[in-house]
Amino acid sequence: MEARNSFHAPGWGGPCPPPGPPHRYVFTVYALPDAHLPVRRGADPAEAIRAAERRRIDQAALTATFRRS
């Protein structure tokens, strides 16, 4: 299931930092007991996160930085 991203479309769009210093990205992954969340494709990201947090077994986060060269 893919929620709507900051490009206002479902799916992954990749990093697109603003010009200047490195931009910080936080990736959060959830361990869930089910294969699917009860949200529609293209749902608001906050809706998908709320559904994942209600069902999570565990979670982890990775923070990375990226900048345009």
C-alpha positions in Angstrom: 0.0 0.0 0.0 1.4 3.4 -0.9 0.2 6.5 0.8 0.4 9.9 -0.9 3.9 11.4 -0.8 5.1 15.0 -0.8 4.8 15.1 -4.6 1.0 14.5 -4.0 1.1 11.1 -5.7 1.2 7.5 -4.4 4.6 5.9 -4.2 8.3 6.7 -3.6 9.7 9.8 -5.3 13.2 9.7 -3.9 15.0 12.5 -2.0 14.7 16.0 -3.5 16.4 18.3 -1.0 16.4 22.1 -1.4 19.6 23.7 -2.6 22.1 24.5 0.2 23.3 22.5 3.2 22.4 18.8 3.6 18.8 18.0 4.3 17.8 15.5 6.9 15.5 12.6 6.1 14.0 10.3 8.7 12.8 6.8 7.5 10.5 4.9 10.0 9.7 1.3 9.4 7.0 -0.6 11.3 6.8 -4.3 12.1 3.1 -5.2 11.6 1.1 -8.4 12.3 -0.8 -8.1 8.9 0.3 -7.7 5.3 -2.0 -4.8 4.6 -3.2 -1.6 6.4 -6.9 -0.8 6.3 -6.4 2.5 4.3 -7.0 3.2 0.7 -4.2 3.7 -1.9 -3.2 7.3 -2.0 -4.3 7.9 1.5 -3.0 10.9 3.4 0.4 10.0 5.0 -0.9 10.9 8.5 -3.8 8.4 8.0 -1.4 5.6 7.0 1.0 6.4 9.9 -1.9 6.3 12.4 -3.0 3.0 11.1 0.5 1.6 11.3 1.1 2.9 14.8 -2.2 1.3 16.1 -1.1 -2.1 14.8 2.7 -1.9 15.3 4.6 -4.7 17.0 7.8 -2.7 16.8 9.4 0.2 14.9 12.8 1.5 14.0 14.0 4.8 12.5 17.0 5.7 10.3 18.1 9.3 9.9 20.1 10.1 6.8 21.3 13.3 5.1 21.4 14.2 1.4 22.3 17.3 -0.5 22.4 18.3 -4.1 25.9 18.4 -5.6 
